[in-house]
């Protein structure tokens, strides 16, 4: 049921080397998530948005967030970031080339349809904003 959504979200996140970015430009990505919970807005540069999106992907699919309801506040944050970052250019230095090349070849040609699917899911989700994960739980 979630296959197309998951495939797109994961590919979009992993095309960006968030670890390298955070090594070069440390900022409190957990605080950025907390700010989003409070304001509903992302007040970050494009690269910082990509870094938070990358870290949310790691959390939701690998490091503890796998069992969260898809209506949790974390999923609201994750999908809202996808809708912002999916068309961003990735600087060469921060490309994870295996994933970046696959993104360009396999996802960009159908990105409008994929983004429309995720936008529909996002808009149709009855998010539980009380279901907030402590931002410090992020990797």
N, C-alpha and C positions, 0 to 999 in steps of 0.2 A: 504493500500500500504506500509506503513512504519511499520506495526505491528511487524514483526519478528525483524527488526532492533531495534525498540524502546524497545521491550521486553528484548532483549539481552543487550543493552546499560544500561538500567535502572537496571537490575539485577546485572550486573557486577559492577556498581558504588555503589549500596547500600549494597553489601556484606562487604564493608569497612566502618567502622565508622569514617568518616572524621571529625566529630565534636570532637570526643574524641582525635583523632590524633592532630588536631589543638590546642586543649586545652593543650595537653602535649608537643607539639613541634610547637609553633607558628612560622610561617614564612609568608612572604607576598605572598600569592597565587595569588593575583591580579598582582603583579610585575612579577611573573613567567609567567602569561599569556601574559603580555605586552612584556616580553623578547621573548616569542615564536612568537608573531606577527612580531617582528623585525628580528629574526634570522631563524625562521622555525625549531628550535631545542628545545628539552626539556633538559635543563641542571640542572636536579634535581635528587635527590635520588629516588629509587623506591617508598618509602612511600610518599614522596612529590608529585610524579607523581600521585599516587592514591588519595591523598588529593585534588589536582587540578581537577582530573577527577570527583571526588565526588561533588565538588563545582560547576563544570560546569553542571553536571546532575541536581543539585538542581535549578540552574539558568534556564536551557533550558526547564525543565519540570514543574517548579513550581513557580519560582520567577522572572518572567519578560521576559524571553527569549522564551516563548512559540510561539510567532508569528514571530520569526526570520525565514528568508528563510534558508532552509537546505543547501544552498550554501554560507552561511555567513562564515566569518573567524572564528567565534566561533564554528560552526559545524566542520570546518576543524581541529581546535584544539581538539575538543571533540573526533572525530573519530580517529585522529592520536594517541591520548592518549589511547583510547581503544585498538588499535593494539599493544601498548606497554604493557599495564597493565593486559590484559585479562588472562595471564598465571602466573601472579605473585602470590606467596604465601602470604597469609594474616596472620600476627602474631596474635596469639590468643587474645591478648589484644585489637586489633583493628577490630575484627570480629563483625559484626552485625549478631548475630547467626541465627535469622530467615531467613534473606536473604542469609547468607553464606551457610547454610545447603541446601536451595533451589538451590543455584548456583551449589553446588557440585553434588546434585542429578539430577537436571533437565537440566543444561546447560553444565557442563563439558563433559558429554558423547558425545555431538554434537558440541563441541567448535570449532573444525577445520572447520566444515561447516558454523557455525555462523560467525566465524572470516573471512572466505573467502567471505561471503556475504557482510560484512561491508567493507572489503578491496576493493571489486569491487565497491561498492557505493562510497567509498572515492576516488578511482582512477578515476571514471567516473564523479565525480562532478566538475563542472566548478565553483570553489569557487571565490567569490568576496572579495578579500583581502582588498579592500577599505571599505567593510562593516564590520568594526571593532566596537565591543562594548567596551566602556570604561571599562577597567578591574575593576575599582572601583564599577561598577554596580553589580559585583558578591557578593553573600551573604558572 
